[in-house]
Amino acid sequence: MIAKRVVLACGVGIILPLALVAWAVAMTALFPDSDSCGEYTGCLGYLQQAWEVGRWVAAVVAWPLLRLVGVRPAWPVAAVAVPLLVVIWLVVGALPPWALWDAFLLALASGLIAYPVAVLIVGRLGRSGEPVG
């Protein structure tokens, strides 16, 4: 049963960052002449905007999405994942500019790492007698 929750959490973990990338791509298609698009950088400004605000929105939206796909208990999993996500995001922010592609991939995989690990942590707490929700 825990394996199923881990797989479902992986799905949520990849859907959320892909939604941010999809938003950036849609904004680029809709508004290619905006200030977020530059001559040399393309429309990376949209991706940066999606990252700054969207990662926190995604952390909040994770709870209902986890519940929707059947990860139970969803609320503790979402809550445990947030500190894990913040640590990953701090690493992403600390990477040097020449590692931009690595930073992007790590940011994209942040939910793919944090949510399954949170399922395992919450599952472990549940077996040790702690209330999990």
SVG drawing of the C-alpha trace seen along z (x, -y; Angstrom):
<svg xmlns="http://www.w3.org/2000/svg" viewBox="-10 -45 40 47">
<polyline fill="none" stroke="black" stroke-width="0.4" points="0.0,0.0 2.8,-2.4 4.4,-1.7 1.1,-2.9 1.2,-6.1 4.8,-6.7 4.0,-6.3 1.0,-8.6 3.1,-11.2 5.7,-11.0 3.0,-11.8 1.9,-14.9 5.6,-15.8 6.2,-16.0 2.8,-17.5 3.2,-20.6 6.6,-21.8 5.5,-20.8 2.4,-23.0 4.8,-25.9 6.8,-25.3 3.6,-25.0 2.4,-28.4 5.7,-29.9 5.5,-28.4 1.8,-29.6 2.8,-33.1 5.6,-33.1 3.2,-32.1 0.6,-34.6 2.9,-37.6 6.2,-37.2 6.8,-41.0 6.5,-41.5 9.3,-42.8 9.8,-39.2 11.3,-38.4 14.8,-39.6 16.9,-39.6 19.5,-37.3 17.7,-35.4 14.5,-34.6 11.5,-34.5 13.2,-33.2 11.6,-36.0 8.3,-34.1 10.1,-31.0 11.6,-33.1 8.2,-34.6 6.7,-31.1 9.5,-30.0 9.2,-32.9 5.5,-32.7 4.5,-29.3 6.6,-27.2 4.7,-28.4 1.4,-28.1 2.4,-24.5 3.2,-23.7 -0.2,-24.8 -2.0,-23.1 -0.2,-19.9 -2.5,-19.0 -5.8,-18.9 -4.0,-17.2 -2.5,-14.5 -5.9,-13.9 -7.5,-13.8 -5.1,-11.1 -5.6,-9.1 -2.6,-9.7 -3.8,-9.3 -3.2,-11.1 -2.7,-13.9 -2.4,-16.8 0.6,-15.5 2.4,-14.4 2.0,-17.9 3.1,-19.5 6.2,-17.3 7.1,-17.9 7.4,-21.7 10.6,-21.7 12.1,-19.2 11.1,-21.4 12.6,-24.5 16.0,-22.8 16.0,-21.7 15.1,-25.2 17.9,-26.6 20.3,-24.3 18.9,-25.4 19.4,-29.0 23.0,-28.3 24.1,-26.7 26.5,-28.9 25.3,-30.5 27.2,-28.1 25.1,-25.3 21.8,-26.9 20.7,-23.7 21.4,-21.6 19.5,-24.1 16.6,-23.9 16.5,-20.1 16.8,-20.0 14.0,-22.5 11.9,-20.4 12.6,-17.3 12.1,-18.9 8.5,-17.7 9.5,-14.3 12.0,-14.0 10.1,-15.7 6.6,-14.2 7.6,-10.5 10.1,-11.1 7.3,-12.8 5.0,-9.7 7.8,-7.5 8.3,-9.8 4.6,-10.0 4.2,-6.3 7.1,-5.7 5.5,-8.0 2.2,-6.1 3.8,-2.8 5.6,-4.2 2.2,-5.0 2.2,-8.8 -1.0,-10.2 -0.8,-11.0 -4.1,-12.6"/>
</svg>
